[in-house]
Amino acid sequence: MLVDAIECLLCPVCRSDLALHGAVVRCARGHAFDVAKQGYVSLLTGSSVPGTADTPAMVAARAEFLGAGHFATLAGRLRALAAGHETGQEKPTRESGDAIRGRTESGGRVVLDAGAGTGYYLAETLSPDDIGIALDISKHALKRAARAHPRIGAVVADVWRPLPVKDGRADVILDVFAPRNGPEFARVLRPGGTLIVVTPTPRHLAPLVDRLGLLSVDESKSRRVEEALGAHFTEIGHVIEESDMLLDHQAVQTVVGMGPSAWHTDPVALKEEIARLPDPVTVKMSCRVSLFRKIT
């Protein structure tokens, strides 16, 4: 709920503390932001909304696909890493596991999901005493994120701008298939906290990428992630999470519709190409899950 996360947030206009007053979030200087009936609040300032926000159709597709459990192994990996049960290396160490665990007044952690979408991964990661903060540019996605878990506060925000989060407040930051703002991640992450970044490998969604003409993953993706974060973070480990998904044609349509290829494919041509695939078809889920610590 937003009331659980409000103490961690900042006014996007003057950067002062925020408080929840009924259906309004307000700072001491009078800047006010209405809480939507679906439970999220927009702390996005300015009159223009970036064109990369997920559409209602993309959000519905993502909710359907993730809800079917196709990426459950990835969610399980994130849950273990965020809890400190794994470190991204072959063998976990107690030192690194303890360092991941922070504490709120209730004994839990603050877990921030930058580019949270529907809140699926954040909800899967939270323990009962944790506070979750879901940030996303799409209000359509946050309508679902606000209901994904009783401890999630959902906030419309642009990851590329200064985040409406206090310094050093997050114990864990999740960044799953989302933009990476290295300076802001470093600012809001507490000392000893952990940034978990998930990026697709070139094998992700094979053979659909070739057969359907989807956007492919750059071979230098890992290097570009390091360039984006290297001034503020050091990678302490990574794992490659892979699984085979058996997808019928409807599920193939859904997985294409939930990602960036949805902006670049012709629906009619796509449907024709999907009809030529085996039904069902085996599709690869392949991701690099990297753990970073802030450089101090």
Short mmCIF file of the C-alpha atoms (twelve columns), coordinates in Angstrom:
data_MODEL
# 
_entry.id   MODEL 
# 
loop_
_atom_site.group_PDB 
_atom_site.id 
_atom_site.type_symbol 
_atom_site.label_atom_id 
_atom_site.label_alt_id 
_atom_site.label_comp_id 
_atom_site.label_asym_id 
_atom_site.label_seq_id 
_atom_site.Cartn_x 
_atom_site.Cartn_y 
_atom_site.Cartn_z 
_atom_site.pdbx_PDB_model_num 
ATOM 1   C CA . MET A 1   0.000  0.000   0.000   1 
ATOM 2   C CA . LEU A 2   1.084  3.572   -0.628  1 
ATOM 3   C CA . VAL A 3   0.919  4.375   3.102   1 
ATOM 4   C CA . ASP A 4   3.737  1.907   3.738   1 
ATOM 5   C CA . ALA A 5   6.034  3.476   1.142   1 
ATOM 6   C CA . ILE A 6   5.249  7.171   1.633   1 
ATOM 7   C CA . GLU A 7   7.997  7.749   4.204   1 
ATOM 8   C CA . CYS A 8   10.577 6.731   1.579   1 
ATOM 9   C CA . LEU A 9   9.367  9.185   -1.076  1 
ATOM 10  C CA . LEU A 10  10.256 12.767  -1.970  1 
ATOM 11  C CA . CYS A 11  8.307  15.575  -3.582  1 
ATOM 12  C CA . PRO A 12  9.377  15.680  -7.256  1 
ATOM 13  C CA . VAL A 13  9.084  19.477  -7.300  1 
ATOM 14  C CA . CYS A 14  10.981 20.635  -4.184  1 
ATOM 15  C CA . ARG A 15  12.512 17.344  -2.939  1 
ATOM 16  C CA . SER A 16  10.969 17.678  0.523   1 
ATOM 17  C CA . ASP A 17  9.230  14.939  2.512   1 
ATOM 18  C CA . LEU A 18  5.796  13.703  1.515   1 
ATOM 19  C CA . ALA A 19  2.824  12.661  3.619   1 
ATOM 20  C CA . LEU A 20  -0.406 10.897  2.745   1 
ATOM 21  C CA . HIS A 21  -3.590 12.791  3.576   1 
ATOM 22  C CA . GLY A 22  -6.555 10.653  2.556   1 
ATOM 23  C CA . ALA A 23  -6.502 10.513  -1.233  1 
ATOM 24  C CA . VAL A 24  -3.816 13.186  -1.613  1 
ATOM 25  C CA . VAL A 25  -0.036 13.041  -1.262  1 
ATOM 26  C CA . ARG A 26  1.297  16.407  -0.124  1 
ATOM 27  C CA . CYS A 27  4.585  17.987  0.930   1 
ATOM 28  C CA . ALA A 28  5.053  20.717  3.545   1 
ATOM 29  C CA . ARG A 29  5.391  23.349  0.796   1 
ATOM 30  C CA . GLY A 30  1.943  22.574  -0.560  1 
ATOM 31  C CA . HIS A 31  2.724  20.536  -3.665  1 
ATOM 32  C CA . ALA A 32  -0.083 17.999  -3.909  1 
ATOM 33  C CA . PHE A 33  -0.603 14.836  -5.943  1 
ATOM 34  C CA . ASP A 34  -3.882 12.952  -6.154  1 
ATOM 35  C CA . VAL A 35  -3.943 9.235   -5.438  1 
ATOM 36  C CA . ALA A 36  -5.806 7.405   -8.202  1 
ATOM 37  C CA . LYS A 37  -8.709 5.197   -7.237  1 
ATOM 38  C CA . GLN A 38  -6.618 2.187   -8.291  1 
ATOM 39  C CA . GLY A 39  -4.124 3.043   -5.513  1 
ATOM 40  C CA . TYR A 40  -1.147 4.561   -7.354  1 
ATOM 41  C CA . VAL A 41  0.110  8.151   -7.306  1 
ATOM 42  C CA . SER A 42  1.748  10.057  -10.140 1 
ATOM 43  C CA . LEU A 43  4.883  11.966  -9.116  1 
ATOM 44  C CA . LEU A 44  5.701  12.703  -12.739 1 
ATOM 45  C CA . THR A 45  6.060  16.420  -13.332 1 
ATOM 46  C CA . GLY A 46  5.727  18.295  -16.608 1 
ATOM 47  C CA . SER A 47  3.041  18.267  -19.259 1 
ATOM 48  C CA . SER A 48  4.502  15.696  -21.641 1 
ATOM 49  C CA . VAL A 49  4.592  11.948  -21.082 1 
ATOM 50  C CA . PRO A 50  7.435  9.958   -22.683 1 
ATOM 51  C CA . GLY A 51  6.305  7.881   -25.649 1 
ATOM 52  C CA . THR A 52  7.885  4.710   -24.299 1 
ATOM 53  C CA . ALA A 53  5.213  4.120   -21.652 1 
ATOM 54  C CA . ASP A 54  3.555  0.714   -22.001 1 
ATOM 55  C CA . THR A 55  0.123  0.853   -23.588 1 
ATOM 56  C CA . PRO A 56  -2.937 -0.852  -22.058 1 
ATOM 57  C CA . ALA A 57  -2.597 -3.643  -24.641 1 
ATOM 58  C CA . MET A 58  1.062  -4.230  -23.751 1 
ATOM 59  C CA . VAL A 59  0.268  -4.244  -20.043 1 
ATOM 60  C CA . ALA A 60  -2.583 -6.723  -20.530 1 
ATOM 61  C CA . ALA A 61  -0.296 -8.980  -22.559 1 
ATOM 62  C CA . ARG A 62  2.409  -8.858  -19.893 1 
ATOM 63  C CA . ALA A 63  -0.055 -9.613  -17.114 1 
ATOM 64  C CA . GLU A 64  -1.423 -12.580 -19.046 1 
ATOM 65  C CA . PHE A 65  1.984  -14.027 -19.922 1 
ATOM 66  C CA . LEU A 66  3.621  -13.564 -16.532 1 
ATOM 67  C CA . GLY A 67  0.473  -14.719 -14.763 1 
ATOM 68  C CA . ALA A 68  0.698  -17.999 -16.678 1 
ATOM 69  C CA . GLY A 69  4.051  -18.650 -14.972 1 
ATOM 70  C CA . HIS A 70  6.260  -18.691 -18.053 1 
ATOM 71  C CA . PHE A 71  8.955  -16.617 -16.307 1 
ATOM 72  C CA . ALA A 72  8.498  -18.243 -12.889 1 
ATOM 73  C CA . THR A 73  12.070 -19.560 -12.808 1 
ATOM 74  C CA . LEU A 74  13.392 -16.020 -13.258 1 
ATOM 75  C CA . ALA A 75  11.114 -14.759 -10.485 1 
ATOM 76  C CA . GLY A 76  12.383 -17.515 -8.216  1 
ATOM 77  C CA . ARG A 77  15.976 -16.571 -8.933  1 
ATOM 78  C CA . LEU A 78  15.279 -12.932 -8.094  1 
ATOM 79  C CA . ARG A 79  13.570 -13.951 -4.867  1 
ATOM 80  C CA . ALA A 80  16.604 -15.956 -3.749  1 
ATOM 81  C CA . LEU A 81  19.101 -13.268 -4.723  1 
ATOM 82  C CA . ALA A 82  17.169 -10.461 -3.053  1 
ATOM 83  C CA . ALA A 83  16.883 -12.506 0.133   1 
ATOM 84  C CA . GLY A 84  20.625 -13.136 0.170   1 
ATOM 85  C CA . HIS A 85  20.255 -16.890 -0.335  1 
ATOM 86  C CA . GLU A 86  22.392 -16.617 -3.473  1 
ATOM 87  C CA . THR A 87  25.085 -14.163 -4.532  1 
ATOM 88  C CA . GLY A 88  25.329 -14.626 -8.269  1 
ATOM 89  C CA . GLN A 89  28.403 -16.807 -7.775  1 
ATOM 90  C CA . GLU A 90  28.651 -20.586 -7.763  1 
ATOM 91  C CA . LYS A 91  28.602 -20.697 -3.961  1 
ATOM 92  C CA . PRO A 92  26.781 -18.207 -1.733  1 
ATOM 93  C CA . THR A 93  28.640 -16.625 1.154   1 
ATOM 94  C CA . ARG A 94  27.199 -15.570 4.468   1 
ATOM 95  C CA . GLU A 95  28.927 -12.200 4.289   1 
ATOM 96  C CA . SER A 96  27.293 -11.191 1.022   1 
ATOM 97  C CA . GLY A 97  23.945 -12.600 2.076   1 
ATOM 98  C CA . ASP A 98  23.929 -10.615 5.311   1 
ATOM 99  C CA . ALA A 99  24.892 -7.465  3.463   1 
ATOM 100 C CA . ILE A 100 21.829 -7.697  1.243   1 
ATOM 101 C CA . ARG A 101 19.455 -7.706  4.203   1 
ATOM 102 C CA . GLY A 102 18.467 -4.268  5.373   1 
ATOM 103 C CA . ARG A 103 15.821 -3.381  7.930   1 
ATOM 104 C CA . THR A 104 12.767 -1.153  8.131   1 
ATOM 105 C CA . GLU A 105 11.059 -0.368  11.416  1 
ATOM 106 C CA . SER A 106 8.972  -3.495  10.903  1 
ATOM 107 C CA . GLY A 107 12.106 -5.621  10.482  1 
ATOM 108 C CA . GLY A 108 11.890 -5.905  6.708   1 
ATOM 109 C CA . ARG A 109 13.611 -4.280  3.765   1 
ATOM 110 C CA . VAL A 110 12.781 -1.577  1.266   1 
ATOM 111 C CA . VAL A 111 12.792 -3.120  -2.208  1 
ATOM 112 C CA . LEU A 112 12.618 -0.671  -5.107  1 
ATOM 113 C CA . ASP A 113 11.645 -1.899  -8.575  1 
ATOM 114 C CA . ALA A 114 12.696 0.590   -11.269 1 
ATOM 115 C CA . GLY A 115 10.531 -0.023  -14.324 1 
ATOM 116 C CA . ALA A 116 8.270  -2.345  -12.345 1 
ATOM 117 C CA . GLY A 117 5.575  -2.828  -14.965 1 
ATOM 118 C CA . THR A 118 2.722  -4.838  -13.490 1 
ATOM 119 C CA . GLY A 119 4.672  -5.446  -10.266 1 
ATOM 120 C CA . TYR A 120 5.039  -9.184  -10.922 1 
ATOM 121 C CA . TYR A 121 8.718  -9.507  -10.021 1 
ATOM 122 C CA . LEU A 122 8.485  -7.113  -7.071  1 
ATOM 123 C CA . ALA A 123 5.541  -9.006  -5.606  1 
ATOM 124 C CA . GLU A 124 7.406  -12.295 -5.994  1 
ATOM 125 C CA . THR A 125 10.454 -10.838 -4.220  1 
ATOM 126 C CA . LEU A 126 8.831  -9.262  -1.157  1 
ATOM 127 C CA . SER A 127 8.819  -10.902 2.259   1 
ATOM 128 C CA . PRO A 128 5.868  -10.220 4.617   1 
ATOM 129 C CA . ASP A 129 7.610  -7.343  6.465   1 
ATOM 130 C CA . ASP A 130 9.168  -5.703  3.411   1 
ATOM 131 C CA . ILE A 131 8.105  -2.453  1.791   1 
ATOM 132 C CA . GLY A 132 7.951  -2.466  -2.004  1 
ATOM 133 C CA . ILE A 133 8.155  0.637   -4.195  1 
ATOM 134 C CA . ALA A 134 7.096  0.140   -7.817  1 
ATOM 135 C CA . LEU A 135 8.255  2.896   -10.178 1 
ATOM 136 C CA . ASP A 136 7.103  2.973   -13.789 1 
ATOM 137 C CA . ILE A 137 6.286  5.519   -16.466 1 
ATOM 138 C CA . SER A 138 3.054  3.712   -17.399 1 
ATOM 139 C CA . LYS A 139 0.008  4.413   -15.269 1 
ATOM 140 C CA . HIS A 140 -1.672 1.464   -16.963 1 
ATOM 141 C CA . ALA A 141 1.014  -0.850  -15.585 1 
ATOM 142 C CA . LEU A 142 0.863  0.692   -12.116 1 
ATOM 143 C CA . LYS A 143 -2.872 0.116   -11.858 1 
ATOM 144 C CA . ARG A 144 -1.913 -3.555  -11.699 1 
ATOM 145 C CA . ALA A 145 1.257  -3.066  -9.644  1 
ATOM 146 C CA . ALA A 146 -0.711 -1.327  -6.897  1 
ATOM 147 C CA . ARG A 147 -2.789 -4.512  -6.514  1 
ATOM 148 C CA . ALA A 148 0.029  -7.019  -7.027  1 
ATOM 149 C CA . HIS A 149 0.970  -7.178  -3.327  1 
ATOM 150 C CA . PRO A 150 -0.439 -5.544  -0.165  1 
ATOM 151 C CA . ARG A 151 2.984  -4.024  0.653   1 
ATOM 152 C CA . ILE A 152 3.599  -2.289  -2.688  1 
ATOM 153 C CA . GLY A 153 3.416  1.474   -3.110  1 
ATOM 154 C CA . ALA A 154 2.996  2.241   -6.828  1 
ATOM 155 C CA . VAL A 155 4.398  5.519   -8.184  1 
ATOM 156 C CA . VAL A 156 4.359  6.935   -11.713 1 
ATOM 157 C CA . ALA A 157 7.902  8.211   -12.325 1 
ATOM 158 C CA . ASP A 158 10.446 8.431   -15.116 1 
ATOM 159 C CA . VAL A 159 13.541 6.334   -14.347 1 
ATOM 160 C CA . TRP A 160 15.636 8.724   -16.448 1 
ATOM 161 C CA . ARG A 161 14.796 11.668  -14.200 1 
ATOM 162 C CA . PRO A 162 15.714 12.190  -10.519 1 
ATOM 163 C CA . LEU A 163 13.799 9.485   -8.674  1 
ATOM 164 C CA . PRO A 164 11.207 10.615  -6.092  1 
ATOM 165 C CA . VAL A 165 12.961 8.512   -3.432  1 
ATOM 166 C CA . LYS A 166 15.073 9.609   -0.457  1 
ATOM 167 C CA . ASP A 167 18.824 9.112   -0.333  1 
ATOM 168 C CA . GLY A 168 20.002 5.689   0.827   1 
ATOM 169 C CA . ARG A 169 16.501 4.394   1.456   1 
ATOM 170 C CA . ALA A 170 16.449 1.233   -0.702  1 
ATOM 171 C CA . ASP A 171 18.003 -2.012  0.509   1 
ATOM 172 C CA . VAL A 172 17.507 -3.748  -2.846  1 
ATOM 173 C CA . ILE A 173 16.897 -2.297  -6.295  1 
ATOM 174 C CA . LEU A 174 15.422 -4.480  -9.018  1 
ATOM 175 C CA . ASP A 175 15.912 -3.526  -12.652 1 
ATOM 176 C CA . VAL A 176 14.283 -6.164  -14.853 1 
ATOM 177 C CA . PHE A 177 14.354 -5.460  -18.611 1 
ATOM 178 C CA . ALA A 178 14.265 -1.763  -17.732 1 
ATOM 179 C CA . PRO A 179 16.348 1.416   -18.165 1 
ATOM 180 C CA . ARG A 180 19.313 1.862   -15.818 1 
ATOM 181 C CA . ASN A 181 19.979 5.253   -14.219 1 
ATOM 182 C CA . GLY A 182 23.331 4.639   -12.531 1 
ATOM 183 C CA . PRO A 183 23.688 7.940   -10.629 1 
ATOM 184 C CA . GLU A 184 20.156 7.817   -9.248  1 
ATOM 185 C CA . PHE A 185 20.372 4.128   -8.345  1 
ATOM 186 C CA . ALA A 186 23.549 4.880   -6.404  1 
ATOM 187 C CA . ARG A 187 21.903 7.798   -4.620  1 
ATOM 188 C CA . VAL A 188 18.834 5.928   -3.379  1 
ATOM 189 C CA . LEU A 189 20.596 2.630   -2.530  1 
ATOM 190 C CA . ARG A 190 21.853 2.319   1.036   1 
ATOM 191 C CA . PRO A 191 25.512 1.469   1.747   1 
ATOM 192 C CA . GLY A 192 25.876 -2.306  1.395   1 
ATOM 193 C CA . GLY A 193 22.648 -2.593  -0.567  1 
ATOM 194 C CA . THR A 194 22.342 -4.578  -3.771  1 
ATOM 195 C CA . LEU A 195 21.291 -3.684  -7.305  1 
ATOM 196 C CA . ILE A 196 19.955 -6.639  -9.305  1 
ATOM 197 C CA . VAL A 197 19.874 -6.117  -13.071 1 
ATOM 198 C CA . VAL A 198 18.206 -8.512  -15.523 1 
ATOM 199 C CA . THR A 199 18.956 -8.253  -19.233 1 
ATOM 200 C CA . PRO A 200 18.106 -10.642 -22.075 1 
ATOM 201 C CA . THR A 201 20.894 -12.656 -23.692 1 
ATOM 202 C CA . PRO A 202 21.096 -13.065 -27.495 1 
ATOM 203 C CA . ARG A 203 19.390 -16.454 -27.024 1 
ATOM 204 C CA . HIS A 204 16.285 -14.920 -25.446 1 
ATOM 205 C CA . LEU A 205 13.058 -15.829 -27.257 1 
ATOM 206 C CA . ALA A 206 14.796 -18.052 -29.791 1 
ATOM 207 C CA . PRO A 207 13.588 -19.107 -32.345 1 
ATOM 208 C CA . LEU A 208 10.887 -16.403 -32.377 1 
ATOM 209 C CA . VAL A 209 13.335 -13.557 -32.953 1 
ATOM 210 C CA . ASP A 210 14.467 -14.974 -36.287 1 
ATOM 211 C CA . ARG A 211 11.203 -16.535 -37.404 1 
ATOM 212 C CA . LEU A 212 9.031  -13.509 -36.605 1 
ATOM 213 C CA . GLY A 213 11.541 -10.734 -37.276 1 
ATOM 214 C CA . LEU A 214 11.550 -9.462  -33.669 1 
ATOM 215 C CA . LEU A 215 14.050 -7.020  -32.218 1 
ATOM 216 C CA . SER A 216 17.283 -8.840  -31.442 1 
ATOM 217 C CA . VAL A 217 19.568 -8.403  -28.433 1 
ATOM 218 C CA . ASP A 218 22.843 -6.612  -29.086 1 
ATOM 219 C CA . GLU A 219 25.840 -8.899  -28.524 1 
ATOM 220 C CA . SER A 220 27.473 -6.066  -26.569 1 
ATOM 221 C CA . LYS A 221 24.558 -5.721  -24.140 1 
ATOM 222 C CA . SER A 222 26.630 -6.687  -21.081 1 
ATOM 223 C CA . ARG A 223 29.300 -4.162  -21.978 1 
ATOM 224 C CA . ARG A 224 26.735 -1.396  -22.353 1 
ATOM 225 C CA . VAL A 225 25.225 -2.251  -18.954 1 
ATOM 226 C CA . GLU A 226 28.695 -1.993  -17.421 1 
ATOM 227 C CA . GLU A 227 29.229 1.365   -19.120 1 
ATOM 228 C CA . ALA A 228 25.934 2.667   -17.758 1 
ATOM 229 C CA . LEU A 229 26.667 1.568   -14.187 1 
ATOM 230 C CA . GLY A 230 30.456 1.326   -13.952 1 
ATOM 231 C CA . ALA A 231 31.051 4.809   -12.556 1 
ATOM 232 C CA . HIS A 232 28.903 4.010   -9.524  1 
ATOM 233 C CA . PHE A 233 28.723 0.211   -9.188  1 
ATOM 234 C CA . THR A 234 30.874 -2.900  -9.266  1 
ATOM 235 C CA . GLU A 235 29.477 -6.222  -10.451 1 
ATOM 236 C CA . ILE A 236 29.942 -8.827  -7.717  1 
ATOM 237 C CA . GLY A 237 28.500 -11.788 -9.597  1 
ATOM 238 C CA . HIS A 238 26.058 -12.968 -12.226 1 
ATOM 239 C CA . VAL A 239 24.130 -16.018 -13.348 1 
ATOM 240 C CA . ILE A 240 22.552 -16.983 -16.655 1 
ATOM 241 C CA . GLU A 241 18.955 -18.001 -16.046 1 
ATOM 242 C CA . GLU A 242 17.512 -20.128 -18.831 1 
ATOM 243 C CA . SER A 243 14.492 -22.333 -19.353 1 
ATOM 244 C CA . ASP A 244 12.480 -23.757 -22.240 1 
ATOM 245 C CA . MET A 245 8.892  -22.603 -22.559 1 
ATOM 246 C CA . LEU A 246 6.301  -24.593 -24.496 1 
ATOM 247 C CA . LEU A 247 4.053  -21.915 -25.992 1 
ATOM 248 C CA . ASP A 248 0.913  -22.232 -28.062 1 
ATOM 249 C CA . HIS A 249 0.175  -19.654 -30.734 1 
ATOM 250 C CA . GLN A 250 -1.812 -17.446 -28.373 1 
ATOM 251 C CA . ALA A 251 1.064  -17.365 -25.898 1 
ATOM 252 C CA . VAL A 252 3.474  -16.485 -28.714 1 
ATOM 253 C CA . GLN A 253 1.202  -13.605 -29.705 1 
ATOM 254 C CA . THR A 254 1.150  -12.498 -26.069 1 
ATOM 255 C CA . VAL A 255 4.912  -12.592 -25.474 1 
ATOM 256 C CA . VAL A 256 5.506  -10.524 -28.612 1 
ATOM 257 C CA . GLY A 257 2.801  -8.070  -27.604 1 
ATOM 258 C CA . MET A 258 4.220  -7.427  -24.141 1 
ATOM 259 C CA . GLY A 259 7.745  -6.379  -25.191 1 
ATOM 260 C CA . PRO A 260 9.470  -3.720  -27.290 1 
ATOM 261 C CA . SER A 261 8.789  -5.615  -30.510 1 
ATOM 262 C CA . ALA A 262 5.133  -4.662  -30.064 1 
ATOM 263 C CA . TRP A 263 6.093  -1.174  -31.265 1 
ATOM 264 C CA . HIS A 264 7.740  -2.502  -34.434 1 
ATOM 265 C CA . THR A 265 5.591  -5.351  -35.779 1 
ATOM 266 C CA . ASP A 266 2.583  -5.314  -38.068 1 
ATOM 267 C CA . PRO A 267 -0.238 -7.209  -36.303 1 
ATOM 268 C CA . VAL A 268 -1.612 -8.787  -39.484 1 
ATOM 269 C CA . ALA A 269 1.783  -9.914  -40.780 1 
ATOM 270 C CA . LEU A 270 2.727  -11.145 -37.308 1 
ATOM 271 C CA . LYS A 271 -0.376 -13.296 -37.049 1 
ATOM 272 C CA . GLU A 272 0.379  -14.853 -40.420 1 
ATOM 273 C CA . GLU A 273 3.948  -15.677 -39.403 1 
ATOM 274 C CA . ILE A 274 2.839  -17.146 -36.070 1 
ATOM 275 C CA . ALA A 275 0.427  -19.444 -37.936 1 
ATOM 276 C CA . ARG A 276 3.430  -20.962 -39.716 1 
ATOM 277 C CA . LEU A 277 5.085  -21.982 -36.431 1 
ATOM 278 C CA . PRO A 278 4.615  -25.398 -34.814 1 
ATOM 279 C CA . ASP A 279 1.774  -25.351 -32.282 1 
ATOM 280 C CA . PRO A 280 3.016  -25.517 -29.581 1 
ATOM 281 C CA . VAL A 281 6.565  -24.296 -30.142 1 
ATOM 282 C CA . THR A 282 9.538  -24.476 -27.761 1 
ATOM 283 C CA . VAL A 283 10.871 -20.994 -26.969 1 
ATOM 284 C CA . LYS A 284 13.974 -20.123 -24.964 1 
ATOM 285 C CA . MET A 285 13.888 -17.816 -21.943 1 
ATOM 286 C CA . SER A 286 17.491 -16.668 -21.445 1 
ATOM 287 C CA . CYS A 287 18.596 -13.820 -19.185 1 
ATOM 288 C CA . ARG A 288 21.708 -12.546 -17.475 1 
ATOM 289 C CA . VAL A 289 21.024 -11.725 -13.821 1 
ATOM 290 C CA . SER A 290 23.763 -9.480  -12.439 1 
ATOM 291 C CA . LEU A 291 24.409 -8.294  -8.890  1 
ATOM 292 C CA . PHE A 292 26.051 -4.918  -8.274  1 
ATOM 293 C CA . ARG A 293 27.350 -3.170  -5.190  1 
ATOM 294 C CA . LYS A 294 27.745 0.585   -4.909  1 
ATOM 295 C CA . ILE A 295 31.280 1.919   -5.081  1 
ATOM 296 C CA . THR A 296 32.038 3.719   -1.825  1 
# 
